Amino acid sequence: MAAVGAGGSTAAAGPGAVSAGALEPGTARTGETQSRGGGGPHRRLKYISLAVLVVQNASLILSIRYARTLPGDRFFATTAVVMAEVLKGLTCLLLLFAEKRGNVKHLILFLHEAVLVQYVDTLKLAVPSLIYTLQNNLQYVAISNLPAATFQVTYQLKILTTALFSVLMLNRSLSRLQWASLLLLFTGVAIVQAQQAGGGGPRPLDQNPGAGLAAVVASCLSSGFAGVYFEKILKGSSGSVWLRNLQLGLFGTALGLVGLWWAEGTAVASRGFFFGYTPAVWGVVLNQAFGGLLVAVVVKYADNILKGFATSLSIVLSTVASIRLFGFHVDPLFALGAGLVIGAVYLYSLPRGAAKAIASASASASAPCVHQQPPGQPPPPQLSSHRGDLITEPFLPKSVLVK
């Protein structure tokens, strides 16, 4: 799905989801600041955000896995991708219609100006939309060939790819703790894949773990690049969340139809567009279409630590559900790799201030003497060694792509 939000996943909103809280680097999100204040309504919104992020992250993967492993006719993944884009685009169109207070003339004039007159801005979205469409199709390939828990752990490589692309394309800086957490993340994923390659329990004969791994790595690379590219081209843009999602949906539908024709055109023409569709398949399509949009709205209430915590919980939830639904076997090697990934996600999601506190605590533990501030005097000002526009959102780029 290509709904406007990040990195990611992007992070949480799913491929290409643009959140209502996407802002320029160096600016604070109102919802994020308020959610940290601990006020009653905002605290409730924070916990609701956590629940939505966890459920959406885990349920999409589990529902795709379930729909792809059901006995009987297997639906065409390319048609599911197209239907998700169509539903998402129609939803955004209805929301824009509501914003114009039901005035059809105003809506048509607005869309003409935003989509056709400002065609350069519209065309800029063709590249991320193409990547998101590819990424959505790759997810079906990966989840069809990997256990849901293994996919969920391995898919966290999108944090690594997003970080690397943000350093290369946006000149972002990462702290030592973040670099260490990325190394820890890669190590954990490598251990999980080694367990998978080593046999990790019985698997269906039609599964190809090698193809699944290649698909998830390609999906992570595309997710990282698309999120950073999307942030780069939309800096300074004033387009609304629903307008950007509608533009992505238009390109996503067109490009999805091209991919459908190229990959499965003959089979779809002979068997029908909705061949193999069951209630479970429609559940996947609806989850992709509306889940990402929901997360795109909710994610503005979630700070980085909350998003990292949601990712960790979704890994645990996917693993537990895979044991119950698919007979997944958790051995010590998988538990070690998953634990390293969860720890890496948490460490990487820490704000710079918390990361410095951890580093200071570690240093003071081994120091022979610690200077203490005299009582009654204000603490000295903290000096930052990095540019002011790099002090925000270490977890993913500001244009959060929801996985």
Sequence and secondary structure as in RCSB ss.txt:
>XXXX:A:sequence
MAAVGAGGSTAAAGPGAVSAGALEPGTARTGETQSRGGGGPHRRLKYISLAVLVVQNASLILSIRYARTLPGDRF
FATTAVVMAEVLKGLTCLLLLFAEKRGNVKHLILFLHEAVLVQYVDTLKLAVPSLIYTLQNNLQYVAISNLPAAT
FQVTYQLKILTTALFSVLMLNRSLSRLQWASLLLLFTGVAIVQAQQAGGGGPRPLDQNPGAGLAAVVASCLSSGF
AGVYFEKILKGSSGSVWLRNLQLGLFGTALGLVGLWWAEGTAVASRGFFFGYTPAVWGVVLNQAFGGLLVAVVVK
YADNILKGFATSLSIVLSTVASIRLFGFHVDPLFALGAGLVIGAVYLYSLPRGAAKAIASASASASAPCVHQQPP
GQPPPPQLSSHRGDLITEPFLPKSVLVK
>XXXX:A:secstr
      EETEETT TT   TT   TT   HHHHHHTTT HHHHHHHHHHHHHHHHHHHHHHHHHHHHHHSSS   
 HHHHHHHHHHHHHHHHHHHHHHHTTT HHHHHHHHIIIIIITHHHHHHTHHHHHHHHHHHHHHHHHHHHS HHH
HHHHTTHHHHHHHHHHHHHH     HHHHHHHHHHHHHHHHHHHHHHTT S   TT  HHHHHHHHHHHHHHHHH
HHHHHHHHTTT    HHHHHHHHHHHHHHHHHHHHHHHHHHHHHHH TTTT  HHHHHHHHIIIIIHHHHHHHGG
G  HHHHHHHHHHHHHHHHHHHHHHH     HHHHHHHHHHHHHHHHHHS HHHHHHHHHHHHHHH S      T
TS       SS GGGSS SSS SS  B 
